[in-house]
Structures are given as C-alpha cells and as structure tokens.
Amino acid sequence: MSEIWIVNPGKGLGPLEFGMTQAQVAEFENVMGPIDETTEETLPDGSLAINEFRDRGTPLCSFQRGVLTFLSIGQSDLIDIRFQDVSIFSDDPKRVYSTLGRAAGAVFWHHNSVIMPSLGLELIGFVIEYSPKGKPPVFVSRTAGFTWPELALFQPGRETFKEAHLIEISSEAD
C-alpha cells in the first residue's frame, strides 16, 4: 500500500472532503487514476447523484448538486484506510468495529450493514448478523469468501437511511 488515508468523520476520507467539486476531486487522479465510468442515479429523495468510478482500489465518489457527498471504498492495494490506530481492512474486524463503535457511541443495524450516524459512516460486510443491544454481533470470518467488506462515508444530512428503520446494537465487538 502506497498511501495512508485517514477517515475524517463527517468530513471525508484522506484528501477528499465533502463539498469538493468534481474538478477538485480530479486533482487526486495521480492516486485514484482516471475516471473509468460515470453513472447517474436517482436517490430515494428524488435528487440526482453523479457517481464516478475510478481504479478498483480507490473510492467511488458520488456528487449531488455538483459537490462530493458520498464515498465508498473496499479493500485496496493502493490506499490503506485508517481510523485512529486501526487499519479498516487489514486489522481484525472486531478491533475495527470496537474502535469505531467507541468513537460513535451509538451503533445501528440497517439492511445487512452497520450504521454509525455520528461518524457519518457505514460498514458493509463486516458483520453478518446482529444481536440485541448488549450482546456482540456475529462477525464475518477472515477466511470467508462470500463477502466484500466496504466502508461508506456520507456527508451529514445526506444519509440514505431513515432513523425509524435503524435497530440499535452493541458498540463493542466482545
């Protein structure tokens, strides 16, 4: 991995900050590569998102009204994604979850992923089954081949979920 990018809750990832224009994001082409594909998506609220796909190991960047509002990335050989002292995709999933959970305070289950609204992030593919609050969730095995862990970051106010659909779960892995 050649680059280390830090998760900045509510602000972005590494050098990418929510509110940047497509031109500003393009300035990081030296790390992320050129745009491979651009798609348009109608969001649940009816607004339009422009999604830019680059190298497989770099973030999907999504723009609304011309500014960056959403990032999504999986395990990468190009970028090591970190939060505090943990590597999101290299460290033990339980350590990642607990570190993020302590920082978030409240953690929720939503459609097979874990949402941490206070951090503006979603963990996809780390937890395969939730348990009632107070009991740790069931984690994906490091050797399981059926999931592709992913981290999604969203700009505050641009969440794609409704609070009424969230189920509170434990913020600790053990």
C-alpha positions, 0 to 999 in steps of 0.5 A: 500500500502506497498511501495512508488515508485517514477517515475524517468523520463527517468530513471525508476520507484522506484528501477528499472532503465533502463539498469538493467539486468534481474538478477538485476531486480530479486533482487526486487522479495521480492516486485514484487514476482516471475516471473509468465510468460515470453513472447517474442515479436517482436517490430515494429523495428524488435528487440526482447523484453523479457517481464516478468510478475510478481504479478498483482500489480507490473510492467511488465518489458520488456528487449531488448538486455538483459537490462530493457527498458520498464515498465508498471504498473496499479493500485496496492495494493502493490506499490503506484506510485508517481510523485512529490506530486501526487499519479498516481492512487489514486489522481484525474486524472486531478491533475495527468495529470496537474502535469505531463503535467507541468513537460513535457511541451509538451503533445501528443495524440497517439492511445487512450493514452497520450504521454509525450516524455520528461518524457519518459512516457505514460498514458493509460486510463486516458483520453478518448478523446482529444481536440485541443491544448488549450482546456482540454481533456475529462477525464475518470470518477472515477466511470467508469468501462470500463477502466484500467488506466496504466502508461508506462515508456520507456527508451529514444530512445526506444519509440514505437511511431513515432513523425509524428503520435503524435497530440499535446494537452493541458498540463493542465487538466482545 
